[in-house]
């Protein structure tokens, strides 16, 4: 988890005066976040992918057989909203347990919409939380994420990355051979 701040102007300016001149920092943040995950699929950057241990797919099949759609239906959604990978519950399970997932858990620099004016703000900050596969080294992943967020930044905007809340995930070791028959 890191806090990403993108800065452009030294203060906020009226959008009618600087629109198309001063980079909009929220747009730059969006562009940087798209480097971490695909905005349409949610699939995260290749560097965060890991090889699945041999027991994982059979485990996923067993968990789906046990829980079925209850795996996702227990989380209430607005009518018509689809769950991620809802047509392939095994992939949903693997995405939930063995694949990276990006969440933006907070933001700063944005006024409440009821008070927002026509201003190109000086900066935008977002808290970026990346859940990692349990067999991915968190320190390595943090370095890879920081590299993606700070290299070739659009318009050469200034990027500050603060916080190092890196933590490795956990997964059980390969089950003992005698347990395979009980699974």
C-alpha positions in Angstrom: 0.0 0.0 0.0 1.4 3.4 -1.0 0.1 6.9 -1.3 0.7 8.4 -4.8 0.7 12.1 -5.3 0.8 13.7 -8.7 1.6 17.4 -8.8 1.6 19.8 -11.8 0.9 23.5 -11.1 2.1 25.2 -7.9 -1.5 26.2 -7.2 -5.0 25.7 -8.5 -6.0 27.7 -11.5 -9.4 28.4 -13.2 -10.0 25.8 -15.8 -11.2 28.4 -18.3 -7.8 30.0 -18.1 -5.5 26.9 -18.0 -7.5 24.0 -19.4 -5.4 22.5 -22.2 -2.3 24.2 -20.8 -1.7 22.9 -17.3 -2.0 19.1 -17.0 -5.0 17.8 -15.0 -3.5 15.7 -12.2 -6.4 13.4 -11.8 -6.0 12.4 -15.5 -2.3 11.7 -15.0 -3.2 9.6 -11.9 -5.6 7.6 -14.0 -2.9 7.0 -16.7 -0.5 5.8 -14.0 -3.0 3.5 -12.4 -3.7 2.0 -15.9 -0.1 0.7 -15.8 -1.0 -1.3 -12.7 -4.2 -2.9 -13.9 -6.3 -3.0 -17.0 -9.3 -0.7 -16.3 -11.7 -3.0 -18.2 -10.6 -6.4 -16.9 -8.9 -5.7 -13.6 -6.0 -7.9 -14.7 -2.9 -6.6 -13.0 0.6 -6.0 -14.4 2.5 -9.1 -15.6 5.3 -8.5 -13.1 2.9 -9.5 -10.3 1.9 -12.8 -11.8 3.3 -15.9 -10.1 3.2 -19.6 -11.0 0.4 -21.5 -9.3 1.4 -24.4 -7.2 0.1 -27.8 -8.6 -2.5 -28.2 -5.8 -4.2 -24.8 -6.4 -6.4 -25.6 -9.4 -7.8 -28.8 -7.8 -8.3 -26.8 -4.6 -10.2 -24.2 -6.7 -12.4 -26.9 -8.3 -13.2 -28.3 -4.9 -14.0 -25.0 -3.3 -16.3 -24.1 -6.2 -18.0 -27.5 -5.9 -18.6 -26.8 -2.2 -19.7 -23.2 -2.4 -21.0 -22.6 -5.9 -22.4 -19.2 -6.6 -22.6 -18.5 -2.8 -18.9 -17.7 -3.1 -20.0 -14.3 -4.6 -23.8 -14.0 -4.0 -23.2 -13.5 -0.3 -21.9 -10.0 -1.3 -25.0 -7.9 -2.1 -24.8 -5.8 -5.3 -27.0 -3.3 -6.9 -29.5 -4.8 -9.4 -27.9 -5.5 -12.7 -24.3 -5.3 -11.5 -22.2 -8.3 -12.4 -19.6 -10.0 -10.3 -16.1 -10.3 -11.7 -15.7 -13.6 -13.6 -19.3 -14.6 -12.6 -19.5 -17.0 -15.5 -16.3 -18.9 -14.5 -16.3 -19.5 -10.7 -12.9 -21.3 -10.8 -11.3 -18.2 -12.3 -13.2 -16.1 -9.7 -11.7 -18.2 -6.9 -8.2 -18.0 -8.4 -8.6 -14.2 -8.9 -9.7 -13.9 -5.3 -6.9 -16.0 -3.8 -3.9 -16.2 -6.2 -3.9 -13.2 -8.4 -3.0 -9.5 -7.7 -5.9 -7.1 -7.2 -5.8 -3.3 -7.2 -8.0 -1.1 -4.9 -8.0 2.6 -4.5 -8.9 3.0 -0.8 -8.7 6.8 -0.4 -8.1 10.1 -2.2 -7.1 13.6 -1.3 -6.9 16.9 -3.2 -10.4 16.6 -4.5 -13.0 19.0 -2.9 -16.4 17.6 -2.1 -18.4 17.8 -5.4 -20.9 20.2 -3.8 -18.1 22.7 -3.3 -16.0 22.0 -6.4 -15.5 24.9 -8.8 -13.9 25.1 -12.3 -10.4 24.6 -11.0 -7.5 22.6 -12.3 -6.1 21.5 -9.0 -2.4 21.6 -8.2 -2.2 17.9 -7.2 -4.1 14.7 -6.6 -3.3 11.9 -4.1 -4.7 8.4 -4.0 -4.0 5.5 -1.7 -3.1 2.5 -3.8 -3.6 -0.9 -2.3 -2.4 -4.0 -4.2 -3.3 -7.4 -2.8 -0.6 -9.8 -4.0 -0.5 -13.5 -4.7 0.6 -15.3 -1.6 3.8 -16.5 -3.2 4.9 -13.1 -4.5 7.7 -11.3 -2.6 6.1 -8.1 -1.3 9.3 -6.0 -1.4 10.0 -7.0 -5.0 6.4 -6.2 -5.9 6.6 -2.8 -4.2 9.7 -1.9 -6.2 8.0 -3.0 -9.4 4.9 -0.9 -8.6 6.9 2.2 -7.7 8.8 1.8 -11.0 5.5 1.7 -13.0 4.2 4.8 -11.1 7.3 6.9 -11.4 8.8 6.3 -14.8 7.9 8.3 -17.9 5.2 10.2 -16.1 2.8 12.1 -18.5 3.8 15.7 -18.9 6.8 15.1 -16.6 4.4 15.7 -13.7 6.0 15.4 -10.2 5.3 12.1 -8.5 5.7 11.5 -4.8 5.2 8.0 -3.4 5.0 7.6 0.4 4.4 4.7 2.7 5.8 1.2 2.6 3.1 -1.0 3.9 4.6 -4.1 2.2 3.5 -7.5 3.5 3.8 -11.0 2.1 0.7 -13.0 1.8 0.3 -16.5 3.2 -0.6 -19.8 1.7 -0.4 -23.3 3.0 2.5 -25.5 1.9 1.9 -28.3 -0.6 -0.4 -30.7 1.2 1.1 -34.0 2.3 0.5 -36.9 -0.1 -1.9 -38.7 2.3 -4.1 -35.6 2.3 -4.6 -35.6 -1.4 -7.0 -38.6 -1.0 -9.2 -36.6 1.4 -9.5 -33.6 -0.8 
